[in-house]
Amino acid sequence: MSLIVYLMRHGIAADPRPGMSDADRALTPEGVRKTARVAAGLQKLGVQPDVILSSPLRRAEETARLVAEALATTAPVELYPPLGGGFSAAEVVKGLRAHRGARELFLVGHQPDLGELASYLLTGATNTVPLPFRKAGVAAITLGSLPPRSAGVLEWFLTPGQLRAIASSRN
């Protein structure tokens, strides 16, 4: 059984302030607005995840919740610490085994980890084709199994601007 894994970088977040933890950085008002439009583009593309996994960092969790709301999905948003950084792509994938029955998984995280995870899913190595995710950019990768036993297929890799344009299209 194949599945689609969506990888999304969090939206535009506030700059760090002295004394502020990086984990507490929230989406800016612009980040909320643009990410909601990106999520509307995902809805038009027919994205329907079985589960949404988010980095525990505030900006990623806020992004995941905006996506869940726009997709009007009953899929739960679960915090998944390996998406918060400091874990290898192999460790991130290993932890996804609990969701191997899913048809669509949606992961929200950070750069450069997401780019390396995409490369790992596509080639088995994190440095072969690390994707350059922009803030609120999304990739869709089809896998034959989870964990993958062979190379994944990149179905699409869209910038936030492209996804917002899809949201605004009449079709």
Sequence and secondary structure as in RCSB ss.txt:
>XXXX:A:sequence
MSLIVYLMRHGIAADPRPGMSDADRALTPEGVRKTARVAAGLQKLGVQPDVILSSPLRRAEETARLVAEALATTA
PVELYPPLGGGFSAAEVVKGLRAHRGARELFLVGHQPDLGELASYLLTGATNTVPLPFRKAGVAAITLGSLPPRS
AGVLEWFLTPGQLRAIASSRN
>XXXX:A:secstr
  EEEEEEE   B    TT  GGG  B HHHHHHHHHHHHHHHHTT   SEEEE SSHHHHHHHHHHHHHHT   
 EEE GGGGSSS HHHHHHHGGGGTT SEEEEEE TTHHHHHHHHHHHSSTTSS     TT EEEEEESSSS SS
  EEEEEE HHHHHHHHHS  
